[in-house]
Amino acid sequence: MAFADDLANRRNLDPAWVRQQVSQAQRIPTVVRLMAPAPRGTPKNWAAYRARFIEPVRLRAGQRFWENNRSALARAEAEFGVPASLIVGVIGVETLYGQHTGNFRVIDALTTLAFDFPTSHPRAAVRTEFFRSELEQYLSLTQRTGMDPQALRGSYAGAMGWPQFMPSSWARYAIDFDGDGQVDLFNSTTDAIGSVANYFKAFGWQTGQPTHFPVAFDAEKLDKDALLAPDILPTFSVTSFTAKGAVLEGAALQHPGPLALVELENGPAPRSYVAGTENFYVVTRYNWSSYYAMAVIELGETIQTLLEAR
């Protein structure tokens, strides 16, 4: 209740209304369990992760989504410079084209994580503050738009709608792309498409730039530790990248911007690598995972290839 009163004061909201909304929230033990970190030593596996998303059901649904929303996707690509394939990839990975938008009450999920975030998490303090901020954004958003804060449903982390926007992302990046006077990420695929494109543009998407290039290694020159040190943040020029033993071909050698060595584990099998560009890094701003970014990119591109082959 102290949080509610402080929020109401800072956001100029009715304190009684904020208290009422927070008091009706329920603690959800499942949400706490799902947010707990994976056990230490759990191996990552890009091949297995990829197979969850580049599979027949999602590919068929993605083709239907693209065909049904072709004009909105083309308009978003023209206005924001973000490829239709990337937008289709994001919505496919996030919600299987609206089929799985989440069944947790958003108010319950956010309040649970704002006040009962698992202490076993290495970043518990930071994440607690994040979810308190998201709860604040959520109550402000619903009050401002007239949406019922007790009725909306989303993921166990409080993400909402076809593109799974957190409340802060909804407030900053969601747009009325269908021109009906309101932003609706639950029921308007056009708003979802425009909002995803706007999100990437806001994070610095560069039109026409690839997300990544193939990369091999020169064993004699290879300094993999140095190449991996910046993680996925593009840091190396083509010259410094290749000087440390990375081998590029074709268009990659003419890339004008910085590159990062992106490493993808494959369980016990050899690891996969790509040379990530600034646009690859932009994709990870949607979900801070190189595995997620590659799945989004490859799902959208595979769907596009299937449509073009018809």
Backbone torsions as a table, in degrees:
resi	resn	phi	psi	omega
1	MET	NA	-33.3	175.5
2	ALA	-63.2	-41.0	176.1
3	PHE	-60.5	-45.3	-178.8
4	ALA	-60.5	-43.6	-179.6
5	ASP	-65.8	-40.7	179.2
6	ASP	-65.7	-43.0	178.9
7	LEU	-60.6	-47.9	-178.5
8	ALA	-59.0	-40.7	-179.1
9	ASN	-66.2	-45.0	-177.1
10	ARG	-72.5	-31.5	-176.8
11	ARG	-97.4	1.1	-178.7
12	ASN	57.0	45.9	177.1
13	LEU	-107.6	159.4	177.8
14	ASP	-66.2	116.4	-177.9
15	PRO	-57.3	-37.9	-179.9
16	ALA	-64.7	-39.6	179.4
17	TRP	-65.9	-44.3	-179.4
18	VAL	-63.6	-45.2	178.0
19	ARG	-58.8	-41.9	-179.8
20	GLN	-61.2	-43.9	-178.4
21	GLN	-66.2	-46.6	-178.1
22	VAL	-66.4	-37.8	-177.5
23	SER	-67.7	-22.1	179.7
24	GLN	-87.3	-5.9	179.5
25	ALA	-73.0	146.5	179.6
26	GLN	-112.1	137.8	173.8
27	ARG	-73.3	128.5	-177.0
28	ILE	-112.3	103.5	-178.8
29	PRO	-57.1	-32.7	179.2
30	THR	-60.7	-38.0	179.8
31	VAL	-63.4	-42.9	178.0
32	VAL	-62.2	-44.1	-179.3
33	ARG	-63.9	-42.3	-178.3
34	LEU	-67.9	-25.8	-178.5
35	MET	-86.5	-11.6	-179.3
36	ALA	-64.6	145.6	-178.0
37	PRO	-67.3	152.3	175.8
38	ALA	-64.3	150.0	178.7
39	PRO	-56.9	145.6	179.7
40	ARG	-61.0	141.8	178.8
41	GLY	87.3	-0.3	178.3
42	THR	-66.8	118.1	-175.5
43	PRO	-73.8	141.8	173.1
44	LYS	-87.3	151.4	-176.9
45	ASN	-146.5	100.0	-178.2
46	TRP	-61.4	-41.5	-178.3
47	ALA	-61.1	-42.9	178.9
48	ALA	-68.6	-41.2	179.0
49	TYR	-62.1	-46.5	179.7
50	ARG	-58.7	-41.0	-176.7
51	ALA	-64.6	-22.4	177.2
52	ARG	-69.1	-24.9	-172.5
53	PHE	-114.2	-37.2	177.7
54	ILE	-92.0	80.3	-176.2
55	GLU	-143.6	162.9	-167.7
56	PRO	-56.2	-44.0	-176.7
57	VAL	-61.5	-46.4	-178.3
58	ARG	-70.7	-34.8	178.9
59	LEU	-66.6	-41.0	177.8
60	ARG	-66.3	-44.1	179.6
61	ALA	-63.9	-36.7	179.3
62	GLY	-66.3	-38.1	177.5
63	GLN	-66.1	-41.1	177.3
64	ARG	-63.0	-43.8	-179.3
65	PHE	-60.7	-44.8	-178.7
66	TRP	-63.1	-45.1	-178.3
67	GLU	-65.3	-39.4	-177.9
68	ASN	-74.5	-18.4	-176.1
69	ASN	-125.3	28.8	-173.0
70	ARG	-58.8	-42.4	-176.2
71	SER	-69.7	-40.7	179.3
72	ALA	-66.0	-39.4	178.6
73	LEU	-65.3	-42.1	178.9
74	ALA	-64.8	-40.1	179.8
75	ARG	-66.9	-41.0	178.6
76	ALA	-63.5	-41.3	179.3
77	GLU	-64.5	-39.8	-179.2
78	ALA	-69.2	-39.8	-175.4
79	GLU	-80.5	-34.7	-173.5
80	PHE	-111.5	-12.6	179.6
81	GLY	77.5	8.8	-178.8
82	VAL	-94.7	126.9	-176.5
83	PRO	-59.3	140.9	176.2
84	ALA	-56.7	-35.3	-178.1
85	SER	-61.9	-35.8	-179.8
86	LEU	-70.4	-41.3	178.2
87	ILE	-62.3	-45.3	178.9
88	VAL	-63.6	-38.6	178.7
89	GLY	-63.4	-44.2	-179.6
90	VAL	-61.8	-50.3	-176.3
91	ILE	-66.6	-31.1	177.3
92	GLY	-69.2	-43.9	179.2
93	VAL	-70.1	-40.7	-175.5
94	GLU	-67.9	-47.8	-170.3
95	THR	-138.5	13.3	-174.7
96	LEU	49.5	49.3	176.7
97	TYR	58.2	50.7	174.0
98	GLY	85.1	-1.4	-177.7
99	GLN	-78.5	-26.3	-177.4
100	HIS	-132.5	78.4	-178.5
101	THR	-94.0	-1.2	176.8
102	GLY	103.5	145.6	-177.0
103	ASN	-124.2	16.9	173.9
104	PHE	-90.8	138.2	171.3
105	ARG	-63.1	129.1	-176.0
106	VAL	-60.7	-40.1	180.0
107	ILE	-61.2	-36.8	178.9
108	ASP	-69.6	-46.6	-177.9
109	ALA	-61.3	-48.8	-176.1
110	LEU	-68.0	-40.1	-179.6
111	THR	-68.9	-39.8	176.3
112	THR	-57.9	-47.3	-176.7
113	LEU	-76.6	-24.7	178.1
114	ALA	-72.8	-29.0	-174.5
115	PHE	-122.2	-11.6	-179.5
116	ASP	-136.3	36.8	178.5
117	PHE	-61.9	138.9	-175.6
118	PRO	-59.8	123.6	-177.8
119	THR	-69.6	-15.4	178.8
120	SER	-73.3	-13.6	-178.8
121	HIS	-72.3	135.8	-177.8
122	PRO	-64.6	-20.5	-179.5
123	ARG	-117.9	37.5	-173.5
124	ALA	-58.3	-44.3	-177.0
125	ALA	-63.9	-44.1	-179.9
126	VAL	-65.7	-42.4	-178.3
127	ARG	-69.5	-35.0	176.0
128	THR	-59.2	-46.3	178.7
129	GLU	-63.4	-37.9	178.2
130	PHE	-60.0	-47.6	-176.1
131	PHE	-73.8	-27.3	172.9
132	ARG	-67.0	-38.1	176.2
133	SER	-65.3	-40.3	179.4
134	GLU	-67.4	-37.5	175.9
135	LEU	-62.1	-41.8	176.9
136	GLU	-61.5	-45.4	179.0
137	GLN	-62.5	-39.2	-178.1
138	TYR	-63.8	-48.0	-179.4
139	LEU	-65.4	-37.9	176.8
140	SER	-64.8	-43.3	-179.0
141	LEU	-62.5	-47.9	-176.7
142	THR	-68.6	-36.1	177.8
143	GLN	-66.1	-39.5	-176.8
144	ARG	-70.9	-35.9	-174.1
145	THR	-97.2	-12.3	-178.4
146	GLY	84.6	5.5	175.7
147	MET	-72.1	147.5	-179.0
148	ASP	-79.5	112.8	-176.8
149	PRO	-65.8	-17.9	179.6
150	GLN	-87.9	-10.6	-171.9
151	ALA	-102.6	-26.1	-172.7
152	LEU	-71.8	140.9	-179.9
153	ARG	-121.9	147.7	-178.2
154	GLY	-159.0	-155.5	-177.4
155	SER	-77.0	172.4	178.9
156	TYR	-65.7	-15.2	176.9
157	ALA	-98.7	-1.0	178.8
158	GLY	92.5	13.7	178.0
159	ALA	-80.4	146.5	-168.3
160	MET	-128.1	148.4	168.1
161	GLY	77.2	-174.9	-179.4
162	TRP	-55.1	-42.8	-178.3
163	PRO	-93.0	1.6	178.7
164	GLN	55.7	56.9	175.6
165	PHE	-82.7	134.3	167.0
166	MET	-70.1	158.8	-177.4
167	PRO	-53.5	-39.7	-179.6
168	SER	-65.9	-37.1	178.2
169	SER	-69.1	-38.1	175.9
170	TRP	-59.0	-46.7	-177.0
171	ALA	-64.1	-37.2	-173.6
172	ARG	-89.9	-37.4	-166.4
173	TYR	-120.7	-17.4	-179.4
174	ALA	-70.1	138.7	-176.3
175	ILE	-133.5	156.5	175.1
176	ASP	-85.6	88.8	-174.3
177	PHE	-89.6	-14.1	178.3
178	ASP	-97.7	-1.3	172.3
179	GLY	72.8	23.0	-179.1
180	ASP	-93.8	5.7	176.0
181	GLY	91.3	0.0	177.1
182	GLN	-144.9	155.9	176.9
183	VAL	-95.7	122.4	-178.3
184	ASP	-135.9	98.8	-179.9
185	LEU	-87.4	-3.6	178.5
186	PHE	-89.0	-35.2	-171.2
187	ASN	-123.6	-14.6	-178.4
188	SER	-106.8	107.4	177.1
189	THR	-66.1	-29.2	178.7
190	THR	-66.4	-44.1	175.8
191	ASP	-62.2	-39.5	179.6
192	ALA	-63.1	-44.6	-179.6
193	ILE	-62.4	-49.5	-179.9
194	GLY	-63.8	-35.6	-178.1
195	SER	-70.8	-39.1	176.3
196	VAL	-63.2	-44.7	179.1
197	ALA	-62.5	-42.3	179.4
198	ASN	-64.0	-37.6	178.5
199	TYR	-59.9	-51.1	-178.1
200	PHE	-64.8	-39.6	178.3
201	LYS	-61.8	-40.9	-179.4
202	ALA	-64.4	-28.6	180.0
203	PHE	-91.6	9.5	170.2
204	GLY	100.0	22.9	178.1
205	TRP	-56.7	132.8	-179.9
206	GLN	-107.2	113.7	-175.3
207	THR	-58.0	130.9	175.5
208	GLY	87.1	-9.5	-179.9
209	GLN	-84.4	131.9	175.8
210	PRO	-62.5	159.8	176.1
211	THR	-84.1	-28.5	-177.1
212	HIS	-164.6	165.0	176.8
213	PHE	-128.8	155.1	171.8
214	PRO	-63.7	150.8	178.3
215	VAL	-142.7	141.4	172.8
216	ALA	-124.8	-175.4	-176.0
217	PHE	-132.8	144.0	171.2
218	ASP	-96.8	105.8	-172.6
219	ALA	-57.1	-32.8	-176.6
220	GLU	-71.8	-31.0	-177.1
221	LYS	-103.1	-7.5	-167.1
222	LEU	-63.4	125.1	170.2
223	ASP	-122.6	77.4	-172.8
224	LYS	-66.3	-34.8	178.6
225	ASP	-59.2	-43.4	179.1
226	ALA	-67.0	-39.2	-179.8
227	LEU	-66.6	-33.3	-177.5
228	LEU	-88.9	-12.9	-174.4
229	ALA	-56.1	-41.4	179.5
230	PRO	-78.9	3.0	-174.8
231	ASP	59.9	-133.1	-174.5
232	ILE	-93.8	6.6	176.9
233	LEU	-75.2	118.8	-179.2
234	PRO	-62.1	120.3	-171.6
235	THR	-130.4	-31.6	-170.4
236	PHE	-96.5	137.0	167.1
237	SER	-70.8	164.7	177.0
238	VAL	-56.1	-40.9	-178.5
239	THR	-63.5	-48.1	-179.2
240	SER	-71.7	-30.1	178.5
241	PHE	-65.0	-49.4	-178.8
242	THR	-72.7	-28.0	177.9
243	ALA	-64.9	-24.5	179.5
244	LYS	-93.9	13.4	172.1
245	GLY	100.4	3.5	173.9
246	ALA	-80.1	139.1	-179.1
247	VAL	-113.5	120.7	179.1
248	LEU	-116.2	158.2	178.5
249	GLU	-136.8	159.9	171.5
250	GLY	57.4	-131.0	-174.8
251	ALA	-60.2	-28.6	-178.8
252	ALA	-59.9	-33.4	-178.7
253	LEU	-69.5	-19.9	179.3
254	GLN	-99.3	2.9	-176.6
255	HIS	-62.9	126.1	-174.0
256	PRO	-83.4	-17.2	-173.9
257	GLY	-101.5	-176.1	-179.7
258	PRO	-76.4	159.9	-179.6
259	LEU	-128.7	159.0	173.5
260	ALA	-132.0	146.4	173.0
261	LEU	-86.7	114.9	-179.2
262	VAL	-98.7	121.2	-178.3
263	GLU	-107.1	130.7	178.7
264	LEU	-122.1	117.2	179.7
265	GLU	-74.8	150.1	179.5
266	ASN	-127.6	44.3	-177.3
267	GLY	62.8	-129.8	-179.6
268	PRO	-78.7	-11.5	-178.1
269	ALA	-81.2	166.2	177.9
270	PRO	-58.1	148.2	-178.5
271	ARG	-76.9	154.2	176.8
272	SER	-101.9	150.5	-178.9
273	TYR	-138.2	145.1	168.4
274	VAL	-138.5	161.4	173.6
275	ALA	-95.4	108.3	-176.9
276	GLY	-86.0	139.2	177.2
277	THR	-96.0	-177.2	175.2
278	GLU	-61.3	-32.1	177.9
279	ASN	-69.3	-32.1	174.3
280	PHE	-62.3	-43.2	178.8
281	TYR	-62.3	-37.3	177.6
282	VAL	-61.0	-41.8	179.6
283	VAL	-61.1	-36.2	179.9
284	THR	-71.6	-10.7	175.5
285	ARG	-73.5	-17.2	175.6
286	TYR	-76.7	-39.5	174.8
287	ASN	-150.9	120.6	-168.0
288	TRP	-76.4	65.2	-178.9
289	SER	-148.3	128.0	177.6
290	SER	-68.7	-29.0	177.2
291	TYR	-65.8	-45.3	176.7
292	TYR	-59.2	-48.0	-177.3
293	ALA	-59.9	-44.4	179.7
294	MET	-65.0	-37.7	178.9
295	ALA	-64.8	-43.7	178.5
296	VAL	-60.9	-47.9	-177.9
297	ILE	-62.3	-48.5	-175.1
298	GLU	-72.6	-33.6	176.1
299	LEU	-62.6	-50.3	-179.4
300	GLY	-61.8	-41.7	-179.4
301	GLU	-68.8	-36.5	178.5
302	THR	-66.1	-41.7	177.7
303	ILE	-62.9	-42.9	177.8
304	GLN	-60.7	-43.1	178.5
305	THR	-61.8	-41.4	179.9
306	LEU	-64.9	-40.5	179.4
307	LEU	-66.8	-40.9	-179.1
308	GLU	-69.1	-23.9	-178.5
309	ALA	-82.0	-10.8	-178.2
310	ARG	-68.2	NA	NA
